Amino acid sequence: MEVFRLSRAIHGRTLSGTGASKQGGRWNSTGTEIIYTSANRSLAMTEVVVHFAIGSLPDGFMMMTIQVPDTISIKEIDIRTLPAAWNQFPPLKTTQSIGDLFIREGKTCLLRVPSAVTTGDFNYLMNPVHPDFKKINISGYDPFPFDRRLFKE
C-alpha cells in the first residue's frame, strides 16, 4: 500500500512523530508521537491547506510517497463509533485519546481514521515505536508546488 505525507522540506526525509507530539492534533495529544499520512496525494494536500490563510501561497513543501508492506497490521476506526462533533476544530479530547491509546497499546502499526476535512477519505496514522515500523520505507520525495488558484483572495 502507498500512503502520502506533505510536509515542509526543512523537516527532511524522515518519518518522525516529533512534530505531532509538540502540539498535538486531531488524533494525538501533546507528548504523543504519531505520524499522520493520507491515502492519496490530494487528501495529503487538503489536510495541509486547511491550516493556511487565504492569499498566502506556501512554498518549500515536499510530497513523500511511503511504501507500507501488505503484512503491516492496521486497525480501522469506524466513523459510526465517533462522537457527533468528532471533526470539529479544535479537536476533541475524545479523538486525541483514541490516537494516544493506539500508540500506548502498540497492537498495530497503523490506524486508519476518517478524514475530518474530506468526507469519505481516510488518513493512516503510524506508530513510530511499533516493531513493524522499520519495514515502512519512503519511496519518493518530490517538490510539491501548490496551484496558485487554491490561494486566491
C-alpha angles and dihedrals in degrees: 000000000000123000129178139223127189115202142147115280090235088072090063134213098310136109108224134151092212096103093050091049092056095063108008122227143208093301103030138042125226110289096030114109112218134150120228118211134162136226092238141014096252092054091048088054094045092050089056099040094059088070096058129087118243110263096029111110108201121213138187096055126146129196115222119206108205126197115215114188116234089240093066113111118242130190117200127213113215110221089219089067094057124093117263095257096040092128098050124119125270093040121253122248085235094066092041090054090053091059093041091053091047090057096041095049093045093198095136134023096223135039118201110212133174117257114251089205104045117037112225096022127103140218126205119220117204128212104219092196097051112112092237093054090089089065091064115094138190105235099175138027113179136166111260114205112191118231106252091224089071090066104043116135 
